Amino acid sequence: MSEVVKVERHDAVAIVTVDSPPVNALSAAVRKGILEGVKSASADPQVQAIVIACAGRTFIAGADITEFGKPPQSPSLHEVIVLIENAPKPVIAAIHGTALGGGLELALGCHFRVATKDAKLGLPEVKLGLLPGGGGTQRLPRAVGPELAVKMIVTGEFLSAQDALKNGLIEEIVDGAPAVGGEAFARKVLAEKRPLRKLRDDDSKLAAAKADKSIFTNAAAAANKRNRGLEAPLAAAEAVSHALDMPFDEALKTERELFLKLMNGDQSKAQRYAFFAEREAAKVDVPEGTKPRKVEQVAIIGAGTMGGGIAMSFANAGIPVTLIETGEEQLKRGLGVMQKNYDATAARGGIPADAPAKRMGLIKGVVGLENVKDADLIIEAVFETMAIKKEVFGKLDQYAKPGAVLASNTSYLDINQIAAMTKRPQDVLGMHFFSPANVMKLCEIVRAEKTAPDALLTAVAIAKRIAKVPVVVGVCDGFVGNRMLAARGKQAEKFLFEGALPQQVDGVVTKFGIPMGPFAMGDLAGLDIGWRSRQDRGIKSEIADAICEAGRFGQKTGKGYYKYEAGSRSPLPDLEIEKLIQETLAKLGLKPRQIDDQEILERMIYPMINEGARILEEKIAARPSDIDVVWLYGYGWPIYRGGPMFYADQVGLKKVAERLSFYAKQTNDPSLEPAPLLKLSGG
């Protein structure tokens, strides 16, 4: 038939097999091959049933997104689905691995669907800022009911084969090879003379929601709860609603219009960019043929907040961990916190009821550094103090086995200095996890001067194994994320001295789409930490110091930049803070001015972009997209804005450079002068 689609006839059953590695994506060649295969099998008088299956590790895992934005090539997915749906003989989709996006839409066009027990089915287009554009918003509600369909499409969540069977998305779970199971099912359909079921003509599962629209609107509202600022989930819910109040073909036309509008919009462009940026970040510059070292046993030093969260990340991935503390009491406390976290997650249905016991069973708590002896990877997660970290690494030489990778979970400190404490600097690197480490996806992997290529690849591979997004960075103060955050923090603080209030600054930042502003974030982390650090370094910050001197350390004391009602984490503006700021400015002889939101936005975001440009100049990050991945997965940058460097391109580098120059003069702050790379790129 074609290079990527083959047709075999087994007596009365034709097997159309897609073989287009790695994920059988619906490229133009695959679409054409399926179309021709189904056409020829339909025309063959000896064929009575057709099975569509895939070779390799998965069924069709979606559209070929490299075709997006390019002129459409014939046949379209819609043409292929219509041909399948109107075939005069039963067409069965035999699913294994994942049937996602266009792959599931194609399967929904078949008359019957079967799947292997480990298959997953879903329409995750929303994660690329899109909605299903091949009839998924119309056929899925008819297969599983509109409530489950809107939940699946708006959240992008998958269904397991078992749930797909229970909800009518598939007819049967098959054992063994999917094509063999599909063929056996096809013979059953023929023997039982089952009528062909076209989902487009079957409205039975829509009846209840048609009679009572609130059934659907409640389900759509629940699915959209966490989608602040995102366009695609709302458009997807609207498209699904059309299944209830429009004829099928009209609803299909509207689905297509909504899809094209999203695809040409800024949000989807940003989300598709983020998709590729994440994959690009995993590509590491090491000599060809470098292989990661084997990691079977992991040791974590420190059972505090970070160490415990990192241990949970490994246990969640089924990897056994030795958690090491200096004393029984600290160990017991750390294990207790982890147990509590797991129990709370299980109680709200986030993990199965038996998961806490299973996962805690993978974490072995011990006292004494000598217990690292069997570990292939050792992650140090002690206090963020150079002296303590150096002491730990100085001792590791005695106990760690040769070839073990030694990683420091540090957010700022110089890995080269830490590596110098050992006789094996080639095995040392940074693995900067983000808090809470069992939840946050980013892992900044810090490559030191002497880090061996295979040690680096080991850290990248293990980060992926525990479902983290790895980004390789170089050594500098704060690496990528915290270094850029410091540039923003400096401006946030300056705003208070110029007359802005915490709630105005935070309001602009959250309106932009970042979940928390700098002052609310300070309250969450605890203001006393920065205060102590400033005291150690002999640095004064009159407003921040005055707030701490008043015993306002943030959420933990119920007052910081904001006040907090008992049991609540919601920041409330506080007149006491306004008064304190006014008094401090008067004491310093400073006159407050009116500051508009646009200035706040530009001075919050552009200095970060500027620092990102310096990071690229210094080769601390390999690519602008790596910086964006750090911000998307470590700092809550809104996915629909693509990352600070992507956003800079959207605004225009010339404009960013000009505004930075303006603010450098206006505020007498030379650090705001645009970086050479920014000036150069902005022309």
C-alpha positions, -999 to +999 in steps of 0.1 A: +000+000+000+026+026+011+058+029+030+040+034+064+008+014+060+004-022+050-027-043+043-029-081+048-059-103+042-066-132+066-096-149+048-125-125+054-106-100+076-083-073+062-057-060+087-046-024+079-013-019+099+003+015+105+040+013+109+054+048+113+078+050+142+082+063+169+045+069+177+026+063+144+017+100+143-010+110+117+014+124+090+001+130+055+017+097+045-001+078+073-035+094+065-031+086+028-020+050+036-050+044+059-074+059+033-061+037+005-060+006+028-096+010+039-108+019+004-091-012-012-104-035+016-139-021+012-138-028-025-125-063-021-155-087-023-136-114-003-131-090+027-160-088+051-144-069+080-115-045+084-092-041+114-070-010+119-040-017+141-004-003+146+030-018+148+056-008+174+049+004+209+017+023+204-015+029+185-017+063+167-005+087+194-018+119+178-014+143+149+019+151+134+024+185+150+053+194+128+026+199+101+009+226+121+011+260+105+020+245+072-003+243+041-027+214+047-020+182+027-046+159+014-063+137+026-074+155+058-081+135+089-118+144+085-118+128+050-102+096+064-127+094+093-157+099+070-145+071+047-141+048+077-174+057+092-192+052+058-174+019+050-200-008+041-182-034+062-174-033+100-142-014+108-126-022+141-098-001+158-074-024+177-057-001+202-025-007+223-002+018+240-019+052+236-047+063+213-044+101+217-057+131+199-062+124+162-055+087+170-085+084+192-106+106+168-098+081+141-108+052+164-141+070+172-148+070+135-146+032+135-177+011+141-161-008+170-130-004+193-110-029+213-079-023+234-052-042+253-054-039+291-025-014+294-039+010+267-046+046+275-071+067+255-075+105+255-079+138+237-051+160+252-051+187+225-059+213+252-023+209+265-012+225+231-037+253+234-061+235+210-092+214+210-098+181+191-103+191+154-113+158+139-147+153+153-136+144+189-158+170+205-189+154+188-182+117+187-167+113+222-198+127+240-219+101+220-195+073+231-191+081+268-217+107+276-212+145+276-202+148+312-172+125+310-164+138+275-161+174+286-140+163+315-116+144+293-114+171+266-111+201+290-085+185+313-067+164+286-068+134+311-066+099+297-088+069+304-074+035+312-086+005+291-107-006+321-124+028+324-129+030+287-147-004+287-168+006+317-179+039+300-185+025+265-155+039+247-143+004+238-163-029+233-137-053+247-103-056+264-082-081+243-051-102+253-019-105+233-011-087+201-037-060+193-041-070+157-048-106+167-074-095+193-089-071+168-092-099+142-109-122+168-134-095+177-140-088+140-149-125+135-173-123+165-190-092+149-194-111+117-207-143+134-232-123+155-242-101+125-238-070+147-251-038+130-225-011+123-226+016+150-219+050+136-214+073+166-225+103+146-260+088+144-263+076+180-276+103+204-287+079+231-261+091+256-269+127+250-306+124+260-303+132+297-282+163+292-304+175+264-334+173+288-315+190+316-287+213+305-274+218+340-260+182+339-236+194+313-229+229+325-220+216+360-196+191+345-180+217+323-177+242+352-160+215+374-136+205+346-127+242+340-120+250+376-082+254+373-079+270+339-075+306+347-064+326+317-065+297+293-086+300+261-085+264+248-104+247+277-133+272+274-135+268+237-134+230+241-163+230+265-182+252+241-175+228+212-187+198+233-219+217+243-228+219+206-233+182+206-265+189+227-280+217+206-268+215+170-271+189+142-239+168+139-226+183+107-232+218+119-215+211+152-185+196+133-182+228+112-182+249+144-156+226+160-133+232+129-138+270+132-129+270+169-099+248+162-085+271+135-091+302+157-071+286+185-043+273+162-037+308+148-039+324+183-009+334+205-018+310+233-015+279+212+017+291+196+031+296+231+019+261+242+032+243+212+066+261+216+066+249+253+060+214+241+090+214+219+111+234+243+107+207+270+119+180+246+148+201+234+159+207+270+166+170+275+192+171+247+226+174+263+259+184+248+281+154+255+304+133+232+285+110+209+281+075+224+281+086+260+259+064+281+244+071+315+256+051+345+233+025+360+212+037+390+195+010+410+201+024+445+197+060+457+207+076+489+194+110+501+212+129+529+188+150+549+152+142+558+140+179+560+114+194+537+136+191+505+152+157+513+118+142+522+102+156+490+130+142+469+127+108+486+089+109+478+097+116+442+118+084+439+093+063+459+065+076+436+085+062+407+089+029+424+127+034+431+139+024+466+156+051+486+179+052+517+171+084+536+199+095+559+198+118+589+223+127+617+199+117+645+169+095+653+147+124+662+152+143+629+147+110+610+115+102+628+102+137+622+110+136+585+094+102+579+063+113+598+059+143+575+061+121+545+036+096+559+012+125+566+016+139+531+009+105+515-021+099+538-036+133+529-032+127+492-048+093+495-077+108+516-086+132+488-084+105+461-051+116+446-035+082+450-050+047+457-057+038+493-029+013+494-003+036+479+010+053+511+020+020+526+036+008+493+056+040+488+067+044+524+079+008+522+104+019+495+119+046+519+144+032+544+153+057+571+188+053+587+212+074+608+248+079+597+266+089+565+282+055+562+249+042+548+256+057+514+280+028+507+257+009+482+242+039+464+247+046+427+234+081+432+237+102+463+217+134+467+227+158+494+198+179+507+211+195+539+209+232+549+217+258+522+250+267+538+283+263+520+302+252+551+277+223+559+276+212+523+314+212+520+316+191+552+292+165+538+311+162+505+344+160+523+332+129+541+315+113+511+349+101+497+353+077+526+319+060+522+306+064+486+315+036+462+336+044+431+315+057+402+286+068+424+272+101+412+273+128+439+247+155+436+240+186+457+205+199+459+215+236+461+196+266+448+225+291+447+258+277+458+290+271+437+291+234+427+328+238+418+337+246+454+316+217+466+332+193+441+367+205+452+361+189+486+362+154+470+389+134+453+364+127+425+351+160+411+342+143+379+313+125+398+299+158+413+271+179+399+240+199+412+204+186+411+183+215+422+148+204+430+120+228+436+098+230+466+076+210+473+100+185+455+074+157+453+051+180+433+072+205+413+084+191+380+116+211+373+151+198+381+179+222+373+210+199+367+241+219+373+272+210+353+304+219+371+338+224+355+349+188+360+315+170+358+320+139+336+297+136+306+283+102+317+276+116+352+256+144+336+236+120+315+229+099+345+213+129+363+192+138+333+181+102+328+172+097+365+153+130+366+132+118+337+126+085+354+111+102+384+089+123+362+108+156+365+117+179+336+155+182+335+173+213+323+211+214+322+226+247+334+261+261+343+275+273+376+267+309+387+250+324+417+214+312+416+219+293+383+190+302+359+158+305+378+168+321+410+193+345+393+164+358+372+141+359+402+166+381+421+164+406+392+126+408+396+129+408+434+152+439+433+126+458+413+097+447+435+115+460+466+123+493+448+086+499+440+078+501+477+104+529+481+088+547+451+053+546+464+037+514+452+020+490+477+025+452+478-010+445+466-006+467+435+027+450+425+013+415+432-019+422+415-001+431+382+020+400+384-010+376+391-031+394+364-002+385+340-008+349+349+019+341+374+002+324+403+017+344+431+033+379+433+067+385+449+053+399+483+028+371+488+056+346+479+078+362+505+051+358+531+047+321+521+085+314+523+089+333+556+104+369+557+127+360+586+149+339+563+158+369+541+161+391+572+187+368+588+206+365+555+207+403+552+220+406+587+247+380+581+259+400+550+255+435+566+228+446+541+200+469+551+165+471+535+146+496+556+110+485+547+116+448+548+137+451+580+110+472+597+084+446+588+105+418+604+113+440+634+076+443+640+075+404+643+057+401+609+074+370+593+046+361+569+020+334+569+035+316+599+029+346+621-004+356+605+011+389+593+038+399+568+034+421+538-003+411+542-024+399+571-040+364+572-071+353+589-068+323+612-066+291+591-065+310+558-036+314+533-053+343+514-033+375+516-054+405+527-041+441+523-032+456+557-034+493+566-006+488+591+018+480+562+007+511+543+014+532+574+048+515+579+058+522+543+047+558+545+066+564+577+097+547+564+096+569+532+091+601+553+120+591+575+142+586+544+130+619+529+115+600+499+084+613+481+060+586+469+047+589+433+018+574+413+030+543+395+009+528+367+003+491+362+022+491+328+054+503+345+050+476+371+045+449+345+075+460+325+098+464+355+087+430+368+093+411+336+119+430+314+147+428+340+142+390+341+145+389+303+176+410+306+192+386+331+182+357+308+201+374+279+232+377+302+228+340+311+229+331+274+259+354+268+277+336+297+266+302+283+250+293+316+220+280+296+224+264+262+193+278+246+167+305+252+141+277+253+159+261+282+154+293+302+117+292+294+114+255+305+130+265+339+104+292+343+074+271+331+081+242+354+098+258+384+082+292+389+046+290+376+052+311+345+018+308+326+021+282+299+001+303+275+028+330+275+055+304+266+083+316+290+102+349+295+124+346+264+095+336+242+075+365+256+104+388+248+102+378+212+064+384+212+068+419+226+098+426+204+134+427+216+138+463+204+110+474+226+123+455+256+158+470+252+144+505+248+122+503+279+150+489+300+172+518+289+144+542+299+140+527+333+177+525+339+178+563+336+145+570+353+154+550+384+191+556+383+197+518+382+226+508+358+217+471+363+187+477+341+208+487+311+201+462+284+225+433+280+247+434+248+228+403+234+195+421+239+207+453+222+222+433+194+191+411+188+168+441+191+186+459+164 
